[in-house]
Amino acid sequence: MAWAQLRQQVAEIRNTANSVAAERQYLESKVRLLHPASLDPDMLDERARLMLNFGHPDEIIILDPPDADPSTPERSKP
């Protein structure tokens, strides 16, 4: 019985570790784009305008539903 519980815990922890590793890889790729040596001007512009709520006068703004997470607009939503 205890052995089965330990195996279940190991499986759950492995799943959590895989999920955390994927999130870390995603965040590392975003940070790499903001590094001064490889700064992507479009990425910087996008993030600044998102965080400051700015848009260009000739842009059409499409608002997300209130439950959408504005900090990760490029991630697909389930």
N, CA, C and O atoms as a printed pandas DataFrame, in Angstrom:
     atom_number atom_name residue_name chain_id  residue_number  x_coord  y_coord  z_coord
0              1         N          MET        A               1    0.824   -1.193    0.000
1              2        CA          MET        A               1    0.000    0.000    0.000
2              3         C          MET        A               1    0.869    1.258    0.000
3              4         O          MET        A               1    0.645    2.164   -0.803
4              5         N          ALA        A               2    1.851    1.320    0.889
5              6        CA          ALA        A               2    2.738    2.482    0.976
6              7         C          ALA        A               2    3.542    2.630   -0.314
7              8         O          ALA        A               2    3.799    3.742   -0.775
8              9         N          TRP        A               3    3.938    1.482   -0.895
9             10        CA          TRP        A               3    4.711    1.529   -2.134
10            11         C          TRP        A               3    3.882    2.161   -3.264
11            12         O          TRP        A               3    4.410    2.948   -4.050
12            13         N          ALA        A               4    2.621    1.829   -3.345
13            14        CA          ALA        A               4    1.737    2.388   -4.367
14            15         C          ALA        A               4    1.558    3.892   -4.164
15            16         O          ALA        A               4    1.525    4.651   -5.133
16            17         N          GLN        A               5    1.444    4.316   -2.930
17            18        CA          GLN        A               5    1.311    5.747   -2.641
18            19         C          GLN        A               5    2.572    6.505   -3.025
19            20         O          GLN        A               5    2.499    7.606   -3.571
20            21         N          LEU        A               6    3.725    5.919   -2.742
21            22        CA          LEU        A               6    4.989    6.552   -3.112
22            23         C          LEU        A               6    5.116    6.660   -4.632
23            24         O          LEU        A               6    5.566    7.686   -5.143
24            25         N          ARG        A               7    4.725    5.618   -5.350
25            26        CA          ARG        A               7    4.782    5.666   -6.813
26            27         C          ARG        A               7    3.848    6.739   -7.360
27            28         O          ARG        A               7    4.183    7.426   -8.325
28            29         N          GLN        A               8    2.674    6.883   -6.745
29            30        CA          GLN        A               8    1.721    7.913   -7.148
30            31         C          GLN        A               8    2.313    9.297   -6.912
31            32         O          GLN        A               8    2.195   10.173   -7.769
32            33         N          GLN        A               9    2.943    9.502   -5.771
33            34        CA          GLN        A               9    3.563   10.789   -5.453
34            35         C          GLN        A               9    4.697   11.097   -6.423
35            36         O          GLN        A               9    4.842   12.235   -6.872
36            37         N          VAL        A              10    5.494   10.097   -6.745
37            38        CA          VAL        A              10    6.594   10.290   -7.694
38            39         C          VAL        A              10    6.040   10.708   -9.054
39            40         O          VAL        A              10    6.585   11.608   -9.691
40            41         N          ALA        A              11    4.972   10.071   -9.500
41            42        CA          ALA        A              11    4.368   10.416  -10.789
42            43         C          ALA        A              11    3.841   11.842  -10.772
43            44         O          ALA        A              11    4.035   12.581  -11.737
44            45         N          GLU        A              12    3.177   12.241   -9.693
45            46        CA          GLU        A              12    2.658   13.602   -9.582
46            47         C          GLU        A              12    3.785   14.630   -9.568
47            48         O          GLU        A              12    3.686   15.675  -10.211
48            49         N          ILE        A              13    4.840   14.336   -8.845
49            50        CA          ILE        A              13    5.979   15.258   -8.761
50            51         C          ILE        A              13    6.679   15.367  -10.113
51            52         O          ILE        A              13    7.116   16.452  -10.496
52            53         N          ARG        A              14    6.788   14.267  -10.829
53            54        CA          ARG        A              14    7.390   14.325  -12.170
54            55         C          ARG        A              14    6.549   15.185  -13.105
55            56         O          ARG        A              14    7.091   15.970  -13.883
56            57         N          ASN        A              15    5.240   15.043  -13.034
57            58        CA          ASN        A              15    4.363   15.875  -13.866
58            59         C          ASN        A              15    4.528   17.353  -13.520
59            60         O          ASN        A              15    4.590   18.205  -14.406
60            61         N          THR        A              16    4.597   17.642  -12.238
61            62        CA          THR        A              16    4.799   19.025  -11.808
62            63         C          THR        A              16    6.144   19.546  -12.291
63            64         O          THR        A              16    6.241   20.677  -12.767
64            65         N          ALA        A              17    7.176   18.730  -12.170
65            66        CA          ALA        A              17    8.509   19.134  -12.616
66            67         C          ALA        A              17    8.530   19.403  -14.119
67            68         O          ALA        A              17    9.159   20.361  -14.568
68            69         N          ASN        A              18    7.855   18.574  -14.888
69            70        CA          ASN        A              18    7.793   18.788  -16.341
70            71         C          ASN        A              18    7.063   20.086  -16.668
71            72         O          ASN        A              18    7.473   20.829  -17.559
72            73         N          SER        A              19    5.998   20.350  -15.955
73            74        CA          SER        A              19    5.240   21.587  -16.175
74            75         C          SER        A              19    6.079   22.809  -15.828
75            76         O          SER        A              19    6.088   23.787  -16.575
76            77         N          VAL        A              20    6.775   22.761  -14.717
77            78        CA          VAL        A              20    7.626   23.873  -14.290
78            79         C          VAL        A              20    8.780   24.064  -15.280
79            80         O          VAL        A              20    9.150   25.196  -15.594
80            81         N          ALA        A              21    9.342   22.966  -15.766
81            82        CA          ALA        A              21   10.441   23.066  -16.735
82            83         C          ALA        A              21    9.968   23.727  -18.030
83            84         O          ALA        A              21   10.690   24.538  -18.610
84            85         N          ALA        A              22    8.767   23.387  -18.482
85            86        CA          ALA        A              22    8.236   23.998  -19.700
86            87         C          ALA        A              22    8.003   25.494  -19.493
87            88         O          ALA        A              22    8.319   26.297  -20.371
88            89         N          GLU        A              23    7.455   25.871  -18.347
89            90        CA          GLU        A              23    7.228   27.290  -18.044
90            91         C          GLU        A              23    8.559   28.035  -17.955
91            92         O          GLU        A              23    8.677   29.163  -18.434
92            93         N          ARG        A              24    9.548   27.407  -17.349
93            94        CA          ARG        A              24   10.871   28.034  -17.248
94            95         C          ARG        A              24   11.481   28.251  -18.631
95            96         O          ARG        A              24   12.055   29.305  -18.904
96            97         N          GLN        A              25   11.355   27.260  -19.490
97            98        CA          GLN        A              25   11.896   27.381  -20.849
98            99         C          GLN        A              25   11.207   28.524  -21.592
99           100         O          GLN        A              25   11.862   29.285  -22.304
100          101         N          TYR        A              26    9.899   28.648  -21.431
101          102        CA          TYR        A              26    9.148   29.736  -22.062
102          103         C          TYR        A              26    9.653   31.093  -21.554
103          104         O          TYR        A              26    9.913   32.001  -22.343
104          105         N          LEU        A              27    9.787   31.217  -20.237
105          106        CA          LEU        A              27   10.235   32.486  -19.660
106          107         C          LEU        A              27   11.682   32.803  -20.056
107          108         O          LEU        A              27   12.013   33.961  -20.313
108          109         N          GLU        A              28   12.531   31.797  -20.106
109          110        CA          GLU        A              28   13.916   32.031  -20.509
110          111         C          GLU        A              28   13.988   32.541  -21.950
111          112         O          GLU        A              28   14.807   33.405  -22.264
112          113         N          SER        A              29   13.139   32.012  -22.817
113          114        CA          SER        A              29   13.152   32.486  -24.203
114          115         C          SER        A              29   12.685   33.936  -24.277
115          116         O          SER        A              29   13.199   34.704  -25.090
116          117         N          LYS        A              30   11.720   34.325  -23.441
117          118        CA          LYS        A              30   11.261   35.713  -23.415
118          119         C          LYS        A              30   12.349   36.635  -22.873
119          120         O          LYS        A              30   12.545   37.733  -23.395
120          121         N          VAL        A              31   13.050   36.208  -21.845
121          122        CA          VAL        A              31   14.133   37.008  -21.263
122          123         C          VAL        A              31   15.272   37.158  -22.262
123          124         O          VAL        A              31   15.874   38.225  -22.376
124          125         N          ARG        A              32   15.559   36.087  -22.980
125          126        CA          ARG        A              32   16.637   36.134  -23.981
126          127         C          ARG        A              32   16.349   37.198  -25.043
127          128         O          ARG        A              32   17.272   37.852  -25.529
128          129         N          LEU        A              33   15.083   37.372  -25.402
129          130        CA          LEU        A              33   14.718   38.392  -26.387
130          131         C          LEU        A              33   14.922   39.806  -25.852
131          132         O          LEU        A              33   15.082   40.742  -26.635
132          133         N          LEU        A              34   14.918   39.973  -24.546
133          134        CA          LEU        A              34   15.086   41.296  -23.943
134          135         C          LEU        A              34   16.531   41.593  -23.546
135          136         O          LEU        A              34   16.813   42.673  -23.027
136          137         N          HIS        A              35   17.442   40.663  -23.777
137          138        CA          HIS        A              35   18.850   40.874  -23.448
138          139         C          HIS        A              35   19.413   41.971  -24.353
139          140         O          HIS        A              35   19.129   41.983  -25.550
140          141         N          PRO        A              36   20.202   42.888  -23.801
141          142        CA          PRO        A              36   20.708   44.020  -24.603
142          143         C          PRO        A              36   21.449   43.615  -25.877
143          144         O          PRO        A              36   21.376   44.325  -26.880
144          145         N          ALA        A              37   22.152   42.500  -25.853
145          146        CA          ALA        A              37   22.913   42.089  -27.035
146          147         C          ALA        A              37   21.994   41.609  -28.160
147          148         O          ALA        A              37   22.359   41.674  -29.334
148          149         N          SER        A              38   20.814   41.134  -27.802
149          150        CA          SER        A              38   19.900   40.623  -28.830
150          151         C          SER        A              38   18.509   41.223  -28.673
151          152         O          SER        A              38   17.506   40.544  -28.895
152          153         N          LEU        A              39   18.450   42.473  -28.296
153          154        CA          LEU        A              39   17.170   43.128  -28.058
154          155         C          LEU        A              39   16.352   43.221  -29.337
155          156         O          LEU        A              39   16.821   43.742  -30.348
156          157         N          ASP        A              40   15.144   42.719  -29.288
157          158        CA          ASP        A              40   14.228   42.764  -30.420
158          159         C          ASP        A              40   13.362   44.025  -30.270
159          160         O          ASP        A              40   12.524   44.082  -29.370
160          161         N          PRO        A              41   13.546   45.022  -31.119
161          162        CA          PRO        A              41   12.787   46.273  -30.975
162          163         C          PRO        A              41   11.273   46.067  -31.032
163          164         O          PRO        A              41   10.532   46.753  -30.328
164          165         N          ASP        A              42   10.808   45.134  -31.857
165          166        CA          ASP        A              42    9.375   44.868  -31.924
166          167         C          ASP        A              42    8.847   44.286  -30.616
167          168         O          ASP        A              42    7.754   44.631  -30.166
168          169         N          MET        A              43    9.630   43.405  -30.018
169          170        CA          MET        A              43    9.243   42.813  -28.735
170          171         C          MET        A              43    9.175   43.890  -27.662
171          172         O          MET        A              43    8.228   43.932  -26.877
172          173         N          LEU        A              44   10.174   44.755  -27.628
173          174        CA          LEU        A              44   10.199   45.835  -26.650
174          175         C          LEU        A              44    9.010   46.775  -26.846
175          176         O          LEU        A              44    8.364   47.169  -25.875
176          177         N          ASP        A              45    8.724   47.131  -28.085
177          178        CA          ASP        A              45    7.594   48.008  -28.387
178          179         C          ASP        A              45    6.275   47.358  -27.965
179          180         O          ASP        A              45    5.423   48.003  -27.355
180          181         N          GLU        A              46    6.121   46.090  -28.294
181          182        CA          GLU        A              46    4.892   45.375  -27.944
182          183         C          GLU        A              46    4.674   45.344  -26.435
183          184         O          GLU        A              46    3.581   45.644  -25.955
184          185         N          ARG        A              47    5.715   44.983  -25.691
185          186        CA          ARG        A              47    5.595   44.889  -24.233
186          187         C          ARG        A              47    5.353   46.252  -23.596
187          188         O          ARG        A              47    4.539   46.372  -22.680
188          189         N          ALA        A              48    6.053   47.279  -24.073
189          190        CA          ALA        A              48    5.887   48.615  -23.508
190          191         C          ALA        A              48    4.468   49.123  -23.745
191          192         O          ALA        A              48    3.839   49.670  -22.840
192          193         N          ARG        A              49    3.968   48.939  -24.969
193          194        CA          ARG        A              49    2.610   49.424  -25.263
194          195         C          ARG        A              49    1.562   48.630  -24.500
195          196         O          ARG        A              49    0.548   49.191  -24.084
196          197         N          LEU        A              50    1.788   47.332  -24.310
197          198        CA          LEU        A              50    0.861   46.520  -23.543
198          199         C          LEU        A              50    0.831   46.961  -22.084
199          200         O          LEU        A              50   -0.238   47.140  -21.500
200          201         N          MET        A              51    2.010   47.133  -21.505
201          202        CA          MET        A              51    2.094   47.483  -20.088
202          203         C          MET        A              51    1.618   48.909  -19.820
203          204         O          MET        A              51    1.076   49.185  -18.750
204          205         N          LEU        A              52    1.809   49.812  -20.771
205          206        CA          LEU        A              52    1.427   51.216  -20.579
206          207         C          LEU        A              52    0.051   51.542  -21.156
207          208         O          LEU        A              52   -0.416   52.676  -21.052
208          209         N          ASN        A              53   -0.593   50.551  -21.761
209          210        CA          ASN        A              53   -1.922   50.750  -22.351
210          211         C          ASN        A              53   -1.906   51.779  -23.478
211          212         O          ASN        A              53   -2.822   52.595  -23.588
212          213         N          PHE        A              54   -0.883   51.745  -24.304
213          214        CA          PHE        A              54   -0.777   52.678  -25.420
214          215         C          PHE        A              54   -1.057   51.965  -26.736
215          216         O          PHE        A              54   -0.841   50.761  -26.872
216          217         N          GLY        A              55   -1.543   52.737  -27.694
217          218        CA          GLY        A              55   -1.738   52.249  -29.049
218          219         C          GLY        A              55   -1.479   53.394  -30.006
219          220         O          GLY        A              55   -1.595   54.562  -29.636
220          221         N          HIS        A              56   -1.130   53.058  -31.229
221          222        CA          HIS        A              56   -0.928   54.087  -32.243
222          223         C          HIS        A              56   -2.281   54.583  -32.746
223          224         O          HIS        A              56   -3.249   53.822  -32.740
224          225         N          PRO        A              57   -2.373   55.848  -33.182
225          226        CA          PRO        A              57   -3.661   56.393  -33.644
226          227         C          PRO        A              57   -4.276   55.619  -34.814
227          228         O          PRO        A              57   -5.497   55.606  -34.965
228          229         N          ASP        A              58   -3.452   54.980  -35.638
229          230        CA          ASP        A              58   -3.982   54.270  -36.800
230          231         C          ASP        A              58   -4.266   52.788  -36.526
231          232         O          ASP        A              58   -4.590   52.046  -37.453
232          233         N          GLU        A              59   -4.151   52.352  -35.276
233          234        CA          GLU        A              59   -4.385   50.959  -34.931
234          235         C          GLU        A              59   -5.834   50.719  -34.525
235          236         O          GLU        A              59   -6.506   51.607  -34.001
236          237         N          ILE        A              60   -6.294   49.511  -34.777
237          238        CA          ILE        A              60   -7.594   49.069  -34.289
238          239         C          ILE        A              60   -7.328   48.188  -33.073
239          240         O          ILE        A              60   -6.584   47.211  -33.162
240          241         N          ILE        A              61   -7.924   48.526  -31.955
241          242        CA          ILE        A              61   -7.696   47.798  -30.709
242          243         C          ILE        A              61   -8.828   46.806  -30.499
243          244         O          ILE        A              61  -10.001   47.176  -30.537
244          245         N          ILE        A              62   -8.474   45.546  -30.277
245          246        CA          ILE        A              62   -9.451   44.496  -29.987
246          247         C          ILE        A              62   -9.256   44.101  -28.535
247          248         O          ILE        A              62   -8.182   43.630  -28.158
248          249         N          LEU        A              63  -10.274   44.285  -27.723
249          250        CA          LEU        A              63  -10.190   43.990  -26.296
250          251         C          LEU        A              63  -10.503   42.530  -26.024
251          252         O          LEU        A              63  -11.421   41.959  -26.611
252          253         N          ASP        A              64   -9.723   41.926  -25.119
253          254        CA          ASP        A              64   -9.974   40.560  -24.676
254          255         C          ASP        A              64  -11.088   40.569  -23.641
255          256         O          ASP        A              64  -11.373   41.603  -23.035
256          257         N          PRO        A              65  -11.718   39.415  -23.438
257          258        CA          PRO        A              65  -12.715   39.333  -22.362
258          259         C          PRO        A              65  -12.055   39.642  -21.017
259          260         O          PRO        A              65  -10.842   39.483  -20.886
260          261         N          PRO        A              66  -12.818   40.078  -20.023
261          262        CA          PRO        A              66  -12.241   40.456  -18.726
262          263         C          PRO        A              66  -11.450   39.351  -18.044
263          264         O          PRO        A              66  -10.541   39.651  -17.270
264          265         N          ASP        A              67  -11.762   38.079  -18.302
265          266        CA          ASP        A              67  -11.044   36.987  -17.642
266          267         C          ASP        A              67   -9.737   36.622  -18.332
267          268         O          ASP        A              67   -9.025   35.737  -17.859
268          269         N          ALA        A              68   -9.405   37.279  -19.437
269          270        CA          ALA        A              68   -8.150   36.989  -20.149
270          271         C          ALA        A              68   -6.968   37.536  -19.354
271          272         O          ALA        A              68   -7.092   38.546  -18.661
272          273         N          ASP        A              69   -5.831   36.868  -19.456
273          274        CA          ASP        A              69   -4.619   37.272  -18.750
274          275         C          ASP        A              69   -3.808   38.203  -19.643
275          276         O          ASP        A              69   -3.215   37.734  -20.615
276          277         N          PRO        A              70   -3.756   39.509  -19.352
277          278        CA          PRO        A              70   -3.066   40.451  -20.232
278          279         C          PRO        A              70   -1.560   40.332  -20.224
279          280         O          PRO        A              70   -0.900   40.895  -21.098
280          281         N          SER        A              71   -0.990   39.614  -19.260
281          282        CA          SER        A              71    0.466   39.532  -19.190
282          283         C          SER        A              71    1.035   38.544  -20.198
283          284         O          SER        A              71    2.241   38.550  -20.442
284          285         N          THR        A              72    0.202   37.699  -20.789
285          286        CA          THR        A              72    0.698   36.728  -21.756
286          287         C          THR        A              72   -0.202   36.679  -22.978
287          288         O          THR        A              72   -0.860   35.665  -23.211
288          289         N          PRO        A              73   -0.249   37.755  -23.770
289          290        CA          PRO        A              73   -1.159   37.772  -24.915
290          291         C          PRO        A              73   -0.775   36.814  -26.018
291          292         O          PRO        A              73   -1.638   36.408  -26.796
292          293         N          GLU        A              74    0.509   36.431  -26.118
293          294        CA          GLU        A              74    0.939   35.582  -27.201
294          295         C          GLU        A              74    0.706   34.100  -26.926
295          296         O          GLU        A              74    0.843   33.277  -27.831
296          297         N          ARG        A              75    0.362   33.756  -25.715
297          298        CA          ARG        A              75    0.129   32.352  -25.379
298          299         C          ARG        A              75   -1.287   31.966  -25.769
299          300         O          ARG        A              75   -2.224   32.747  -25.605
300          301         N          SER        A              76   -1.429   30.778  -26.277
301          302        CA          SER        A              76   -2.757   30.335  -26.705
302          303         C          SER        A              76   -3.618   30.048  -25.489
303          304         O          SER        A              76   -3.134   29.569  -24.464
304          305         N          LYS        A              77   -4.858   30.337  -25.614
305          306        CA          LYS        A              77   -5.811   30.133  -24.538
306          307         C          LYS        A              77   -6.563   28.825  -24.807
307          308         O          LYS        A              77   -6.914   28.547  -25.954
308          309         N          PRO        A              78   -6.815   28.017  -23.766
309          310        CA          PRO        A              78   -7.523   26.740  -23.970
310          311         C          PRO        A              78   -8.973   26.939  -24.328
311          312         O          PRO        A              78   -9.698   25.965  -24.529
